[in-house]
Amino acid sequence: MNEPAVQFVESGDISKDIDQRVAMMRYFRDIGQLPFFRRIDSVHAPRVNVEGSDCVLLGSNSYLGLATHPAVIAASVEATQEFGVGTTGSRLLNGTYRMHTEIERSLADWMGKEDAVLFTTGYQTNVGALQGLLGPDCLAVVDSYAHASIRDGVRLSRAVEAKFAHNDLGSLVEVLRAHAGTSFRRTMVIVDSLYSMEGSTAPLEQIGAVCKEHGALFFVDEAHGLGVFGETGAGLAEHAGVREKADIIMGSLSKSAGSLGGFIAASQDLVDEVRLAARAFWFSTSGTPGAIAAAAASIGLIRSQEGKERRERLERNSRLMRALLAPLDVALHRADERSPDWSPIIPIRLRDELRTALSWNQLKDQGLFVTPAIYPAVPLGKPILRVCMNSELSEDDVRQCAALLHAELSWIFEPA
């Protein structure tokens, strides 16, 4: 394969960012190779039909394959038949149904917290909770790789925002010390447990200790860690044994749980504060009965022996894929020796957006559906193809997919 002659973005010139992205989108749309917004016509997990092409799906956040589990589907159908397709109201008014309060109790128990509050989407959870818990008289100390929903929630809260270098404890301490002389009503350190683009994990034990030393609240986003790590699948905080150090645990119901929604688990005081102040909670229609019942069924499976077996298969597949893709520079950058030495998210770092789109299309044509990521999901000029592993792939599936990835992408990593 020859190196493409056209290059859209290679620099950090933000001034032309929008024009560049629009031009790139239109270019690939016009030639029928836009890697985004592609229509999925059927799902037989872990395989999908993408606009007539049968593909192995290596781009899904349903790490345990529960989005198509028969018991999860049955629970959704039963709830829909009993309560209808939508609640037509916010939680504050007519949108609190039996399944909403039941799953909140279950989530609080699972996370080891006094209470939990449910939001309609994961994005709304972070935006709403951070807007509700912080204000202009607060300091939010955020990992530089934190999810967009975290950064948006902090901005909406109008809190003073300070970033620290990704997973860098020294940088975190430096930021906290730099603001030590300022009188804030509340200081909060906010991190992801498993970072959705990098696949890296946070050193939660050490961050929790730093928060305690500096009197800061500790907010852990377990959106991608939930179901993946921990003896019961409660996330990286459970795996690291630090759930009690995390003052606020956020979780998503649209990743391993395979449905839709998000939650905050914390002390009664903090949860009540979120319930009374989060505009995304007050002014959004509550999650549909089918989605919440499906999530509840998934959580039951995650906490069961079957869930443990699925996590073991996910780990096996992830380790195997990472080993097979080693020549493509997919080494996992561990925060410390206590961090997991595997991750289901495997980013393949490419050189520019054009190569990423071309490679995505060629892989799709060969029956492999991965997810491309460009700015602002990743830094400008540093796109990736993100491989997301699944527990329901066989070892043969993993080997065949790795061979396709290596055959398509290895030329990029060969010396010029």
C-alpha positions as CSV (number, residue, x, y, z in Angstrom):
1,M,0.0,0.0,0.0
2,N,1.4,3.4,-1.0
3,E,1.5,6.3,1.5
4,P,-1.4,8.7,0.8
5,A,-0.4,12.0,-0.9
6,V,-3.1,14.1,0.8
7,Q,-2.7,15.1,4.4
8,F,-5.4,17.0,6.3
9,V,-4.1,17.6,9.8
10,E,-0.6,17.1,11.1
11,S,0.0,20.1,13.3
12,G,-1.5,21.7,16.4
13,D,-3.0,24.7,14.5
14,I,-6.3,25.0,16.3
15,S,-7.3,28.1,14.3
16,K,-8.2,26.0,11.3
17,D,-9.6,23.1,13.2
18,I,-13.3,23.4,12.3
19,D,-12.6,24.0,8.6
20,Q,-10.2,21.0,8.5
21,R,-12.7,18.7,10.1
22,V,-15.6,19.8,7.8
23,A,-13.4,19.5,4.7
24,M,-12.3,16.0,5.8
25,M,-15.8,14.9,6.5
26,R,-17.1,16.1,3.2
27,Y,-14.2,14.6,1.3
28,F,-14.8,11.1,2.7
29,R,-18.6,11.5,2.5
30,D,-18.4,12.4,-1.2
31,I,-16.3,9.3,-2.0
32,G,-18.4,7.1,0.1
33,Q,-15.7,6.3,2.7
34,L,-16.7,8.4,5.7
35,P,-15.8,6.2,8.7
36,F,-18.5,7.8,11.0
37,F,-22.3,7.5,11.2
38,R,-22.2,4.2,9.4
39,R,-25.5,2.3,9.5
40,I,-25.6,-1.0,11.3
41,D,-28.4,-3.2,9.8
42,S,-28.3,-6.2,12.1
43,V,-26.4,-7.5,15.2
44,H,-25.5,-11.1,16.0
45,A,-22.9,-10.2,18.6
46,P,-20.0,-10.2,18.3
47,R,-20.8,-9.8,14.6
48,V,-22.7,-7.0,12.8
49,N,-23.9,-6.2,9.4
50,V,-22.7,-2.7,8.3
51,E,-24.5,-1.5,5.3
52,G,-24.5,-4.9,3.7
53,S,-21.0,-6.0,4.9
54,D,-20.7,-8.7,7.6
55,C,-18.1,-7.7,10.1
56,V,-16.6,-8.8,13.4
57,L,-17.2,-6.0,15.8
58,L,-14.1,-4.8,17.6
59,G,-15.5,-1.3,18.4
60,S,-18.2,-1.9,21.0
61,N,-18.2,-0.9,24.7
62,S,-20.3,-3.9,25.5
63,Y,-17.2,-5.6,26.8
64,L,-19.1,-8.6,28.3
65,G,-21.5,-9.1,25.4
66,L,-24.5,-8.4,27.6
67,A,-26.3,-6.0,25.2
68,T,-27.6,-9.0,23.3
69,H,-27.9,-11.5,26.2
70,P,-31.3,-13.3,26.1
71,A,-32.0,-12.6,29.8
72,V,-31.3,-8.9,29.3
73,I,-33.5,-8.7,26.3
74,A,-36.3,-10.6,28.0
75,A,-36.2,-8.2,31.0
76,S,-36.4,-5.2,28.7
77,V,-39.4,-6.6,26.8
78,E,-41.2,-7.5,30.0
79,A,-40.8,-4.0,31.4
80,T,-41.8,-2.4,28.2
81,Q,-45.0,-4.5,28.0
82,E,-45.8,-3.6,31.6
83,F,-44.9,0.1,31.7
84,G,-44.8,1.2,28.0
85,V,-41.9,2.5,25.9
86,G,-41.3,5.8,27.8
87,T,-42.0,7.5,31.1
88,T,-42.9,10.9,29.5
89,G,-41.7,12.7,32.6
90,S,-38.7,13.7,34.7
91,R,-37.7,12.0,37.8
92,L,-38.8,15.0,39.8
93,L,-42.4,14.8,38.5
94,N,-44.0,11.7,37.0
95,G,-40.9,9.9,35.8
96,T,-39.8,7.9,38.9
97,Y,-40.9,4.3,38.3
98,R,-40.4,1.3,40.4
99,M,-37.4,0.1,38.4
100,H,-35.6,3.4,38.9
101,T,-35.7,3.2,42.7
102,E,-34.9,-0.5,42.8
103,I,-31.8,-0.1,40.6
104,E,-30.6,2.8,42.7
105,R,-30.7,0.7,45.8
106,S,-28.9,-2.1,44.0
107,L,-26.2,0.2,42.7
108,A,-25.6,1.8,46.1
109,D,-25.1,-1.7,47.6
110,W,-22.8,-2.8,44.8
111,M,-20.6,0.3,45.1
112,G,-20.6,0.1,48.9
113,K,-22.2,3.6,49.3
114,E,-25.2,4.9,51.2
115,D,-27.2,5.9,48.2
116,A,-27.2,6.3,44.4
117,V,-29.0,8.5,41.9
118,L,-29.8,7.5,38.3
119,F,-29.5,9.7,35.2
120,T,-30.8,9.0,31.7
121,T,-27.4,8.9,30.1
122,G,-23.8,8.6,31.2
123,Y,-22.9,12.0,29.7
124,Q,-25.7,13.7,31.6
125,T,-24.5,11.9,34.8
126,N,-21.1,13.6,34.8
127,V,-22.4,17.0,33.5
128,G,-25.2,17.0,36.0
129,A,-23.4,15.7,39.1
130,L,-20.4,18.0,38.7
131,Q,-22.6,21.0,38.0
132,G,-24.6,20.1,41.1
133,L,-21.7,19.5,43.4
134,L,-19.4,22.3,42.3
135,G,-19.7,26.1,42.0
136,P,-17.6,29.2,41.4
137,D,-16.2,28.9,44.9
138,C,-14.8,25.4,44.3
139,L,-11.7,23.9,42.8
140,A,-11.9,21.0,40.3
141,V,-8.6,19.2,39.8
142,V,-8.9,17.1,36.6
143,D,-6.7,14.5,34.9
144,S,-5.7,16.0,31.6
145,Y,-7.1,12.9,29.8
146,A,-10.5,13.0,31.6
147,H,-13.6,12.4,29.5
148,A,-15.3,15.3,27.7
149,S,-18.4,14.9,29.9
150,I,-16.2,15.6,33.0
151,R,-14.7,18.7,31.5
152,D,-18.1,19.9,30.3
153,G,-19.6,19.4,33.8
154,V,-16.7,21.3,35.4
155,R,-17.2,24.2,32.9
156,L,-20.9,24.3,33.5
157,S,-20.4,24.4,37.3
158,R,-18.1,27.5,36.8
159,A,-15.6,26.0,39.3
160,V,-12.0,26.9,39.0
161,E,-10.4,24.2,36.9
162,A,-6.8,22.9,37.2
163,K,-5.5,20.1,35.2
164,F,-2.7,17.7,36.2
165,A,-0.6,15.5,33.8
166,H,-2.2,12.2,33.0
167,N,-1.7,9.7,35.9
168,D,1.1,11.8,37.3
169,L,1.0,11.9,41.1
170,G,3.7,14.5,41.3
171,S,1.8,16.8,39.0
172,L,-1.4,16.2,41.1
173,V,0.4,17.1,44.3
174,E,2.0,20.2,42.7
175,V,-1.5,21.5,41.5
176,L,-3.0,20.9,44.9
177,R,-0.1,22.7,46.7
178,A,-0.3,25.6,44.3
179,H,-3.9,26.2,45.3
180,A,-3.4,25.4,49.0
181,G,-3.5,29.1,50.1
182,T,-6.8,29.7,48.4
183,S,-10.1,29.4,50.4
184,F,-12.3,27.1,48.4
185,R,-15.6,25.8,49.7
186,R,-14.8,22.4,48.1
187,T,-11.9,20.8,46.3
188,M,-12.5,17.8,44.1
189,V,-10.0,15.6,42.3
190,I,-11.7,13.9,39.2
191,V,-10.3,11.0,37.3
192,D,-11.4,8.2,35.0
193,S,-10.7,4.7,36.2
194,L,-10.2,3.2,32.7
195,Y,-9.5,5.8,30.1
196,S,-11.7,5.3,27.0
197,M,-9.1,6.2,24.3
198,E,-5.8,5.3,25.9
199,G,-6.9,2.1,27.6
200,S,-4.8,3.2,30.6
201,T,-5.9,2.8,34.2
202,A,-5.6,5.3,37.0
203,P,-3.5,4.6,40.2
204,L,-6.5,5.0,42.4
205,E,-4.9,3.9,45.6
206,Q,-2.3,6.6,45.5
207,I,-4.7,9.3,44.2
208,G,-7.0,8.5,47.1
209,A,-4.2,8.9,49.5
210,V,-3.2,12.3,48.0
211,C,-6.9,13.4,48.2
212,K,-7.0,12.5,51.9
213,E,-3.8,14.3,52.7
214,H,-5.0,17.5,51.0
215,G,-8.7,17.3,52.2
216,A,-10.1,16.9,48.6
217,L,-13.1,14.9,47.6
218,F,-12.2,12.0,45.3
219,F,-14.5,11.5,42.2
220,V,-13.9,8.3,40.2
221,D,-15.5,7.8,36.8
222,E,-16.0,4.0,36.4
223,A,-17.8,4.3,33.1
224,H,-15.4,1.9,31.4
225,G,-14.1,0.1,34.5
226,L,-17.6,-1.2,35.5
227,G,-18.0,-4.8,34.7
228,V,-14.4,-5.1,33.6
229,F,-12.4,-5.0,36.9
230,G,-13.1,-6.2,40.4
231,E,-14.2,-9.4,42.0
232,T,-17.8,-8.6,41.5
233,G,-17.3,-6.4,38.5
234,A,-17.8,-3.2,40.5
235,G,-14.8,-1.5,38.7
236,L,-11.2,-0.6,39.3
237,A,-11.9,0.9,42.7
238,E,-13.1,-2.5,43.8
239,H,-10.1,-4.1,42.2
240,A,-7.7,-1.7,43.9
241,G,-9.5,-2.0,47.3
242,V,-10.2,1.7,47.5
243,R,-14.0,2.1,47.2
244,E,-14.1,3.7,50.6
245,K,-11.5,6.3,49.5
246,A,-13.6,7.3,46.5
247,D,-16.2,9.8,47.8
248,I,-18.2,9.7,44.6
249,I,-18.3,6.8,42.1
250,M,-19.8,7.5,38.7
251,G,-20.9,4.6,36.5
252,S,-22.3,4.1,33.1
253,L,-25.1,1.6,32.2
254,S,-24.2,1.8,28.4
255,K,-20.9,0.0,28.4
256,S,-20.5,-3.4,30.1
257,A,-24.2,-3.2,31.3
258,G,-25.2,-2.9,27.6
259,S,-28.1,-0.6,28.1
260,L,-28.5,3.2,28.6
261,G,-28.1,5.5,31.6
262,G,-25.6,6.4,34.3
263,F,-25.4,6.8,38.1
264,I,-23.7,8.5,41.0
265,A,-23.1,6.5,44.2
266,A,-21.9,8.4,47.3
267,S,-22.9,9.4,50.8
268,Q,-26.6,10.3,51.5
269,D,-25.6,13.9,51.8
270,L,-23.8,14.1,48.5
271,V,-26.5,12.2,46.6
272,D,-29.2,14.4,48.0
273,E,-27.2,17.4,46.9
274,V,-27.0,16.0,43.4
275,R,-30.8,15.3,43.4
276,L,-31.6,18.8,44.4
277,A,-29.1,20.7,42.3
278,A,-28.3,18.8,39.1
279,R,-30.2,20.4,36.2
280,A,-29.5,17.4,33.9
281,F,-31.4,15.3,36.4
282,W,-34.3,17.8,37.0
283,F,-35.0,18.6,33.4
284,S,-34.5,15.3,31.5
285,T,-37.1,12.6,30.9
286,S,-36.1,9.6,33.0
287,G,-34.7,6.4,31.5
288,T,-37.2,4.2,29.7
289,P,-38.6,1.2,31.5
290,G,-37.0,-1.2,29.0
291,A,-33.6,0.4,29.3
292,I,-33.5,0.4,33.1
293,A,-34.9,-3.1,33.4
294,A,-32.2,-4.3,30.9
295,A,-29.5,-2.6,33.0
296,A,-30.7,-4.2,36.2
297,A,-30.7,-7.6,34.5
298,S,-27.1,-7.0,33.3
299,I,-25.9,-5.9,36.7
300,G,-27.3,-9.1,38.1
301,L,-25.3,-11.1,35.5
302,I,-22.2,-9.1,36.1
303,R,-22.3,-9.9,39.8
304,S,-22.9,-13.6,39.2
305,Q,-20.6,-16.5,38.4
306,E,-21.5,-16.0,34.7
307,G,-20.3,-12.5,34.9
308,K,-17.0,-13.6,36.5
309,E,-16.5,-16.1,33.7
310,R,-17.2,-13.5,31.1
311,R,-14.6,-11.2,32.7
312,E,-12.1,-14.0,32.6
313,R,-12.7,-14.5,28.9
314,L,-12.5,-10.8,28.3
315,E,-9.1,-10.7,30.0
316,R,-7.9,-13.7,28.0
317,N,-8.9,-12.1,24.7
318,S,-7.5,-8.7,25.6
319,R,-4.1,-10.1,26.6
320,L,-3.9,-12.3,23.5
321,M,-4.9,-9.4,21.2
322,R,-2.4,-7.0,22.8
323,A,0.4,-9.6,22.4
324,L,-0.4,-10.3,18.8
325,L,-0.5,-6.6,18.0
326,A,2.8,-5.8,19.8
327,P,4.5,-4.8,16.5
328,L,1.9,-2.0,16.1
329,D,3.1,-0.2,19.2
330,V,0.2,-1.0,21.5
331,A,2.2,-1.3,24.8
332,L,0.1,-0.6,27.8
333,H,1.4,2.3,29.9
334,R,0.8,1.3,33.5
335,A,0.5,4.0,36.1
336,D,2.2,1.8,38.7
337,E,3.0,-1.8,39.5
338,R,-0.4,-2.2,41.2
339,S,-2.4,-1.2,38.2
340,P,-3.9,-3.9,36.0
341,D,-1.4,-5.1,33.3
342,W,-4.2,-5.5,30.8
343,S,-7.0,-3.5,29.3
344,P,-9.9,-4.3,26.9
345,I,-9.2,-1.0,25.1
346,I,-6.2,-1.2,22.7
347,P,-5.4,2.0,20.8
348,I,-3.4,1.8,17.5
349,R,-1.8,5.2,17.1
350,L,-1.6,6.4,13.5
351,R,0.1,9.4,11.9
352,D,-2.8,11.5,10.5
353,E,-6.5,11.6,10.0
354,L,-6.4,10.5,6.3
355,R,-4.5,7.3,7.0
356,T,-6.9,6.6,9.8
357,A,-10.0,6.9,7.5
358,L,-8.4,4.9,4.7
359,S,-7.3,2.1,7.0
360,W,-10.7,2.0,8.6
361,N,-12.4,1.5,5.3
362,Q,-10.0,-1.2,4.1
363,L,-10.5,-3.1,7.4
364,K,-14.3,-2.8,7.1
365,D,-14.1,-4.1,3.5
366,Q,-12.2,-7.2,4.9
367,G,-14.8,-7.8,7.6
368,L,-13.5,-6.0,10.6
369,F,-15.3,-3.1,12.2
370,V,-13.1,-1.1,14.6
371,T,-13.7,2.5,15.8
372,P,-11.7,5.5,14.5
373,A,-11.0,8.4,16.8
374,I,-10.0,11.9,15.8
375,Y,-9.8,15.3,17.5
376,P,-11.4,16.3,19.8
377,A,-11.7,12.7,21.1
378,V,-7.9,12.5,20.9
379,P,-5.2,15.3,20.5
380,L,-5.2,17.1,17.2
381,G,-3.1,15.2,14.6
382,K,-2.8,12.1,16.7
383,P,-5.7,9.9,15.6
384,I,-6.2,6.3,16.6
385,L,-8.0,3.1,15.6
386,R,-9.5,1.9,18.8
387,V,-9.8,-1.9,19.3
388,C,-12.3,-2.8,21.9
389,M,-12.2,-6.4,23.0
390,N,-15.2,-8.6,23.8
391,S,-15.6,-11.6,26.0
392,E,-17.6,-13.5,23.4
393,L,-14.9,-13.6,20.8
394,S,-13.2,-17.0,20.4
395,E,-9.5,-17.4,20.4
396,D,-9.6,-18.1,16.7
397,D,-11.6,-14.9,16.2
398,V,-8.9,-12.9,18.0
399,R,-6.1,-14.4,16.0
400,Q,-7.9,-13.8,12.7
401,C,-8.7,-10.2,13.6
402,A,-5.1,-9.6,14.8
403,A,-3.8,-10.9,11.5
404,L,-6.1,-8.6,9.5
405,L,-5.0,-5.6,11.6
406,H,-1.3,-6.4,11.3
407,A,-1.6,-7.0,7.5
408,E,-3.4,-3.7,7.0
409,L,-1.5,-1.5,9.4
410,S,2.1,-2.8,9.7
411,W,3.3,-0.7,6.8
412,I,2.7,2.4,8.8
413,F,5.1,1.3,11.5
414,E,7.9,0.1,9.2
415,P,11.0,2.4,9.0
416,A,10.8,4.7,6.0
